[in-house]
Protein backbone atom coordinates (compact mmCIF):
# COMPACT_ATOMS: atom_id res chain seq x y z
CA UNK A 1 0.00 0.00 0.00
CA UNK A 2 2.81 2.43 0.83
CA UNK A 3 4.39 1.66 -2.56
CA UNK A 4 1.21 2.85 -4.25
CA UNK A 5 1.30 6.06 -2.22
CA UNK A 6 4.95 6.91 -2.99
CA UNK A 7 4.05 9.04 -6.01
CA UNK A 8 0.62 10.08 -4.77
CA UNK A 9 -0.36 13.53 -3.52
CA UNK A 10 -2.64 14.53 -0.68
CA UNK A 11 -5.24 15.45 -3.30
CA UNK A 12 -5.11 11.85 -4.57
CA UNK A 13 -6.05 10.73 -1.05
CA UNK A 14 -8.95 13.18 -1.04
CA UNK A 15 -10.16 11.64 -4.29
CA UNK A 16 -10.01 8.16 -2.76
CA UNK A 17 -12.02 9.41 0.22
CA UNK A 18 -14.51 11.27 -1.96
CA UNK A 19 -13.55 14.63 -0.43
CA UNK A 20 -11.86 16.21 -3.44
CA UNK A 21 -14.77 18.64 -3.97
CA UNK A 22 -14.78 19.91 -0.39
CA UNK A 23 -13.25 23.37 -0.86
CA UNK A 24 -13.46 24.21 2.86
CA UNK A 25 -11.42 21.10 3.72
CA UNK A 26 -8.93 21.83 0.93
CA UNK A 27 -8.43 25.39 2.20
CA UNK A 28 -7.83 24.07 5.73
CA UNK A 29 -5.33 21.46 4.51
CA UNK A 30 -3.53 24.04 2.39
CA UNK A 31 -2.99 26.13 5.53
CA UNK A 32 -1.61 23.19 7.50
CA UNK A 33 0.56 21.70 4.76
CA UNK A 34 2.20 24.89 3.49
CA UNK A 35 3.93 25.45 6.82
CA UNK A 36 5.59 22.02 6.79
CA UNK A 37 5.89 20.93 3.16
CA UNK A 38 6.02 24.30 1.34
CA UNK A 39 3.41 22.84 -0.99
CA UNK A 40 -0.38 22.83 -1.15
CA UNK A 41 -2.74 19.85 -1.05
CA UNK A 42 -2.29 19.27 -4.78
CA UNK A 43 1.51 19.00 -4.62
CA UNK A 44 2.32 17.60 -1.16
CA UNK A 45 3.43 13.95 -1.15
CA UNK A 46 0.72 11.82 0.47
CA UNK A 47 2.97 10.00 2.94
CA UNK A 48 4.66 13.22 4.04
CA UNK A 49 1.35 15.04 4.35
CA UNK A 50 -0.18 12.30 6.49
CA UNK A 51 2.84 12.39 8.79
CA UNK A 52 2.77 16.13 9.43
CA UNK A 53 -1.01 16.30 9.82
CA UNK A 54 -0.99 13.74 12.63
CA UNK A 55 1.81 15.45 14.60
CA UNK A 56 -0.61 17.51 16.66
CA UNK A 57 -2.75 14.52 17.64
CA UNK A 58 -2.76 12.95 21.07
CA UNK A 59 -1.04 11.31 22.85
CA UNK A 60 2.11 12.92 21.44
CA UNK A 61 1.20 16.26 19.90
CA UNK A 62 3.36 19.38 19.73
CA UNK A 63 5.01 21.31 22.56
CA UNK A 64 6.01 24.90 23.07
CA UNK A 65 9.49 24.96 24.59
CA UNK A 66 10.24 27.41 27.35
CA UNK A 67 12.57 30.09 25.94
CA UNK A 68 11.38 28.97 22.47
CA UNK A 69 13.52 26.92 20.08
CA UNK A 70 16.56 28.89 21.23
CA UNK A 71 16.53 26.62 24.30
CA UNK A 72 17.12 23.59 22.06
CA UNK A 73 19.88 25.36 20.13
CA UNK A 74 21.57 26.38 23.39
CA UNK A 75 21.37 22.81 24.71
CA UNK A 76 22.97 21.50 21.52
CA UNK A 77 25.74 24.10 21.78
CA UNK A 78 26.44 23.17 25.40
CA UNK A 79 26.49 19.47 24.53
CA UNK A 80 29.07 20.09 21.79
CA UNK A 81 31.27 22.08 24.17
CA UNK A 82 31.19 19.23 26.69
CA UNK A 83 32.66 16.91 24.03
CA UNK A 84 35.46 19.43 23.35
CA UNK A 85 34.04 20.47 19.99
CA UNK A 86 35.24 23.86 18.82
CA UNK A 87 32.46 26.15 17.63
CA UNK A 88 33.45 29.06 15.41
CA UNK A 89 31.08 31.96 14.80
CA UNK A 90 31.01 34.68 12.13
CA UNK A 91 32.97 32.56 9.67
CA UNK A 92 32.05 32.70 5.99
CA UNK A 93 33.16 29.72 3.88
CA UNK A 94 34.46 30.90 0.52
CA UNK A 95 35.55 27.63 -1.11
CA UNK A 96 35.87 23.86 -0.70
CA UNK A 97 38.69 22.02 -2.47
CA UNK A 98 39.59 18.33 -2.26
CA UNK A 99 43.26 17.26 -2.26
CA UNK A 100 43.31 13.82 -3.91
CA UNK A 101 46.86 13.08 -2.77
CA UNK A 102 46.32 13.91 0.91
CA UNK A 103 42.65 12.85 0.86
CA UNK A 104 41.76 16.02 2.69
CA UNK A 105 39.28 18.83 2.16
CA UNK A 106 40.66 22.36 2.31
CA UNK A 107 38.09 24.83 3.60
CA UNK A 108 38.86 28.46 2.84
CA UNK A 109 36.94 30.85 5.07
CA UNK A 110 37.05 34.45 6.20
CA UNK A 111 36.10 36.43 9.26
CA UNK A 112 36.22 40.13 8.53
CA UNK A 113 39.60 40.78 6.91
CA UNK A 114 41.11 37.60 8.32
CA UNK A 115 41.44 34.55 6.02
CA UNK A 116 41.42 31.09 7.57
CA UNK A 117 42.13 27.62 6.21
CA UNK A 118 40.92 24.37 7.75
CA UNK A 119 41.54 20.76 6.74
CA UNK A 120 39.34 17.70 7.26
CA UNK A 121 38.79 14.17 5.96
CA UNK A 122 35.04 14.70 6.11
CA UNK A 123 32.99 17.86 5.62
CA UNK A 124 29.30 18.10 6.45
CA UNK A 125 27.54 20.81 4.48
CA UNK A 126 24.40 22.04 6.26
CA UNK A 127 23.26 25.14 4.28
CA UNK A 128 20.84 24.71 1.35
CA UNK A 129 22.43 22.45 -1.30
CA UNK A 130 21.60 25.05 -3.96
CA UNK A 131 24.72 26.95 -2.83
CA UNK A 132 27.12 23.99 -2.73
CA UNK A 133 28.34 24.13 -6.33
CA UNK A 134 29.39 27.77 -5.96
CA UNK A 135 31.88 26.71 -3.26
CA UNK A 136 33.44 23.67 -4.96
CA UNK A 137 36.70 24.55 -6.66
CA UNK A 138 36.92 21.32 -8.66
CA UNK A 139 33.43 20.15 -9.54
CA UNK A 140 34.66 17.21 -11.66
CA UNK A 141 32.79 16.64 -14.90
CA UNK A 142 32.12 13.00 -14.08
CA UNK A 143 29.65 14.16 -11.46
CA UNK A 144 27.68 16.23 -13.94
CA UNK A 145 24.45 14.29 -13.23
CA UNK A 146 24.63 15.24 -9.57
CA UNK A 147 25.43 18.82 -10.45
CA UNK A 148 22.46 18.92 -12.83
CA UNK A 149 20.23 17.61 -10.09
CA UNK A 150 21.31 20.37 -7.70
CA UNK A 151 20.92 22.99 -10.43
CA UNK A 152 17.41 21.73 -11.23
CA UNK A 153 16.05 21.50 -7.70
CA UNK A 154 12.61 23.13 -7.33
CA UNK A 155 12.80 26.78 -6.36
CA UNK A 156 12.11 27.04 -2.62
CA UNK A 157 10.22 29.84 -0.91
CA UNK A 158 11.45 32.88 0.90
CA UNK A 159 9.80 34.48 3.92
CA UNK A 160 8.74 37.85 5.22
CA UNK A 161 8.92 37.87 9.02
CA UNK A 162 7.32 40.60 11.12
CA UNK A 163 8.91 41.04 14.57
CA UNK A 164 7.07 43.12 17.15
CA UNK A 165 6.53 43.81 20.86
CA UNK A 166 3.54 45.11 22.82
CA UNK A 167 2.35 45.55 26.37
CA UNK A 168 0.47 42.44 27.43
CA UNK A 169 -2.48 44.61 28.50
CA UNK A 170 -2.93 45.59 24.84
CA UNK A 171 -3.29 41.94 23.73
CA UNK A 172 -6.40 40.88 25.60
CA UNK A 173 -8.21 39.03 22.81
CA UNK A 174 -5.93 36.00 22.65
CA UNK A 175 -6.47 32.42 23.79
CA UNK A 176 -3.47 30.67 22.21
CA UNK A 177 0.25 31.15 21.52
CA UNK A 178 -0.11 30.27 17.85
CA UNK A 179 -2.54 31.44 15.19
CA UNK A 180 -2.86 30.94 11.48
CA UNK A 181 -4.94 33.13 9.18
CA UNK A 182 -5.56 33.15 5.48
CA UNK A 183 -6.05 36.18 3.28
CA UNK A 184 -6.17 36.80 -0.45
CA UNK A 185 -3.15 39.10 -0.26
CA UNK A 186 -0.85 37.18 2.09
CA UNK A 187 -1.99 33.60 1.63
CA UNK A 188 -1.10 31.98 4.97
CA UNK A 189 -0.16 34.25 7.86
CA UNK A 190 1.56 32.37 10.71
CA UNK A 191 1.60 34.03 14.13
CA UNK A 192 3.53 33.14 17.29
CA UNK A 193 3.09 34.89 20.65
CA UNK A 194 5.35 34.70 23.70
CA UNK A 195 4.15 33.52 27.10
CA UNK A 196 4.63 35.38 30.35
CA UNK A 197 7.97 34.32 31.83
CA UNK A 198 9.17 32.23 28.87
CA UNK A 199 12.25 34.41 28.40
CA UNK A 200 11.27 35.95 25.09
CA UNK A 201 9.96 39.24 26.48
CA UNK A 202 10.20 41.26 29.72
CA UNK A 203 7.44 40.62 32.25
CA UNK A 204 4.29 42.51 31.29
CA UNK A 205 5.23 42.56 27.61
CA UNK A 206 4.67 40.16 24.75
CA UNK A 207 6.44 39.43 21.48
CA UNK A 208 4.37 38.82 18.35
CA UNK A 209 6.05 37.26 15.33
CA UNK A 210 4.15 36.87 12.07
CA UNK A 211 5.45 35.35 8.85
CA UNK A 212 4.29 34.80 5.30
CA UNK A 213 5.83 33.00 2.34
CA UNK A 214 7.13 35.06 -0.57
CA UNK A 215 8.91 34.58 -3.87
CA UNK A 216 12.59 35.41 -3.44
CA UNK A 217 12.93 36.89 -6.93
CA UNK A 218 10.40 39.58 -5.98
CA UNK A 219 12.98 41.09 -3.60
CA UNK A 220 16.33 40.75 -5.33
CA UNK A 221 15.56 42.61 -8.56
CA UNK A 222 14.86 45.91 -6.81
CA UNK A 223 16.94 49.07 -6.51
CA UNK A 224 17.65 50.20 -2.95
CA UNK A 225 14.91 52.84 -2.82
CA UNK A 226 12.39 50.44 -4.40
CA UNK A 227 13.35 47.77 -1.88
CA UNK A 228 12.95 50.08 1.13
CA UNK A 229 9.57 51.31 -0.19
CA UNK A 230 8.26 47.78 -0.73
CA UNK A 231 9.57 46.62 2.64
CA UNK A 232 7.77 49.48 4.42
CA UNK A 233 4.63 48.71 2.46
CA UNK A 234 4.55 45.14 3.74
CA UNK A 235 5.46 46.22 7.26
CA UNK A 236 2.39 48.45 7.34
CA UNK A 237 0.13 45.92 5.60
CA UNK A 238 0.98 43.17 8.07
CA UNK A 239 0.63 45.62 10.97
CA UNK A 240 -2.86 46.59 9.79
CA UNK A 241 -3.91 42.96 9.34
CA UNK A 242 -2.78 42.13 12.89
CA UNK A 243 -4.43 45.24 14.32
CA UNK A 244 -7.74 44.16 12.80
CA UNK A 245 -7.43 40.54 13.93
CA UNK A 246 -6.39 41.27 17.53
CA UNK A 247 -7.99 44.67 18.07
CA UNK A 248 -4.63 46.42 18.48
CA UNK A 249 -4.43 50.21 18.31
CA UNK A 250 -1.72 51.45 15.92
CA UNK A 251 -0.08 53.41 18.75
CA UNK A 252 0.21 50.29 20.94
CA UNK A 253 3.24 48.87 19.12
CA UNK A 254 6.41 49.09 21.23
CA UNK A 255 8.53 47.81 18.37
CA UNK A 256 8.03 46.70 14.76
CA UNK A 257 10.43 45.54 12.08
CA UNK A 258 10.35 43.33 8.99
CA UNK A 259 12.90 40.92 7.55
CA UNK A 260 12.89 39.85 3.90
CA UNK A 261 14.77 37.23 1.85
CA UNK A 262 17.51 39.83 1.41
CA UNK A 263 17.76 40.09 5.20
CA UNK A 264 18.10 36.33 5.61
CA UNK A 265 20.73 36.11 2.88
CA UNK A 266 22.78 38.78 4.67
CA UNK A 267 22.37 37.17 8.12
CA UNK A 268 22.75 33.50 7.20
CA UNK A 269 24.38 33.48 3.73
CA UNK A 270 21.60 31.17 2.52
CA UNK A 271 21.33 31.63 -1.28
CA UNK A 272 18.60 34.19 -2.01
CA UNK A 273 17.55 33.93 1.64
CA UNK A 274 15.54 30.76 0.98
CA UNK A 275 13.87 29.02 3.92
CA UNK A 276 12.37 25.69 4.86
CA UNK A 277 14.26 23.27 2.64
CA UNK A 278 12.81 21.51 -0.38
CA UNK A 279 9.10 21.42 -1.12
CA UNK A 280 7.89 17.91 -0.30
CA UNK A 281 6.16 17.02 -3.56
CA UNK A 282 6.08 13.40 -4.80
CA UNK A 283 9.12 13.96 -7.03
CA UNK A 284 11.41 15.07 -4.18
CA UNK A 285 10.04 13.21 -1.15
CA UNK A 286 11.35 10.00 0.45
CA UNK A 287 13.24 7.72 -1.93
CA UNK A 288 13.31 10.53 -4.49
CA UNK A 289 14.76 13.11 -2.10
CA UNK A 290 18.36 14.23 -1.68
CA UNK A 291 20.61 11.84 0.20
CA UNK A 292 23.05 12.88 2.90
CA UNK A 293 25.70 11.11 0.82
CA UNK A 294 27.21 12.90 -2.17
CA UNK A 295 29.40 11.51 -4.99
CA UNK A 296 32.27 13.67 -3.69
CA UNK A 297 34.51 11.71 -1.35
CA UNK A 298 34.19 12.84 2.25
CA UNK A 299 31.50 15.44 1.50
CA UNK A 300 28.12 15.00 3.20
CA UNK A 301 24.86 16.91 3.43
CA UNK A 302 22.53 17.62 6.31
CA UNK A 303 20.07 20.40 7.10
CA UNK A 304 16.51 21.25 6.19
CA UNK A 305 16.78 19.87 2.63
CA UNK A 306 17.68 16.40 3.94
CA UNK A 307 15.35 13.99 5.72
CA UNK A 308 13.54 14.57 8.07
CA UNK A 309 13.37 18.24 7.04
CA UNK A 310 13.06 21.68 8.54
CA UNK A 311 13.19 22.97 12.10
CA UNK A 312 15.89 22.81 14.76
CA UNK A 313 14.83 19.32 15.81
CA UNK A 314 14.62 18.11 12.19
CA UNK A 315 18.03 19.38 11.11
CA UNK A 316 19.56 17.98 14.31
CA UNK A 317 18.13 14.59 13.42
CA UNK A 318 19.65 14.77 9.93
CA UNK A 319 23.02 15.69 11.52
CA UNK A 320 22.76 12.68 13.83
CA UNK A 321 22.01 10.46 10.84
CA UNK A 322 25.01 11.65 8.82
CA UNK A 323 27.29 11.34 11.87
CA UNK A 324 26.34 7.68 12.18
CA UNK A 325 26.98 7.17 8.46
CA UNK A 326 30.47 8.69 8.71
CA UNK A 327 31.35 6.52 11.71
CA UNK A 328 30.03 3.45 9.88
CA UNK A 329 32.38 4.16 6.94
CA UNK A 330 35.22 3.92 9.44
CA UNK A 331 34.04 0.58 10.75
CA UNK A 332 32.50 1.98 13.94
CA UNK A 333 29.00 0.52 14.20
CA UNK A 334 28.33 0.03 17.88
CA UNK A 335 28.13 3.53 19.26
CA UNK A 336 25.77 5.87 21.03
CA UNK A 337 25.31 9.49 19.99
RABEL-V284817 format. One line per field, one symbol per residue. ss: DSSP state (H for helix, E for strand, L for the rest). psi: psi as a letter, one per 30 degrees, with the letter a starting at -180 (. if undefined). burial: b if it has 16 or more other ideal C-beta (glycine too) atoms within 10 Angstrom, else e. A space follows every 10 residues. Layout:
ss = ???
psi = ???
burial = ???
//
This chain:
ss = LHHHHLLLEH HHHHHHHLLL LLHHHHHHHH HHHHHHHLLL LLLLEHHHHH HHHLLLLLLL LLLLLLLLLH HHHHHHHHHH HHLLLLLLLL LEEEEEEEEL LLLEEEEEEE ELLEEEEEEE LLEEELLLHH HLLLLELLLL HHHHHHHHHH HLLLLLLEEE EEEEEEEHHH LLLLLLLEEE EEELLLEEEE EEELLLLLLL LLLLEEEEEE EEEELLHHHH LLLHHHHHHH HHHHHHHHHH HHHHHHLLLH HHLLEEEEEL HHHHHHHHLL HHHLLLLLLL LLLLLHHHLL LLELLLLLEE ELLLLLLLLL LHHHHHHHHH HHHHHHHHHL LLLLLLL
psi = eeeefeglle eeeeeefggf fjeeeeeeee eeeeeefgla fffkkeeeee efffegllfd alljkkgaff eeeeeeeeee efggkjkklh kjkelkkkje efhkkjjklk jbfkkkklkk ekkjjflkff fefffkejfj ffgeeeeeee fgkkkllakk kjklklkefg ifhkglfklk lkleefbkjk kkkllkggff llkflkkjkk klllkeffff gkleeeeeee eeeeeeeeee eeeeeghkkf ffkfkklkkl eeeeeeefgk kggllgakki lffflbfglk lfklfkkgkl kaaffkkgal leeefeeeee eeeeeeeefg gjfjlk.
burial = eeeebebbbb bbbbeeeeee eeeeebeebb bbbbebbbbb bebbbbbbbe ebeeeeeeee eeeeeeebee eeeeeeeeee eeeeeeeeee eebeebebee eeebbbbbbe eeeeeeeeee ebbbbbbbbb bbeebbeeee eebeebbeeb eeeeebbbbb bbebbbebeb beeeeeeebe beeeebebbb bbbbeeeeeb beeebbbbbb bbbbebeebe eeeeeeeeee beebbebbbe bbeebbebee eebeebebbb bbbbbeeeeb bbbbbbbbbb bbebbeeebb ebebebebbb bbbbbbbbbb ebebbbebbe bbbeebeeee eeeeeee
//
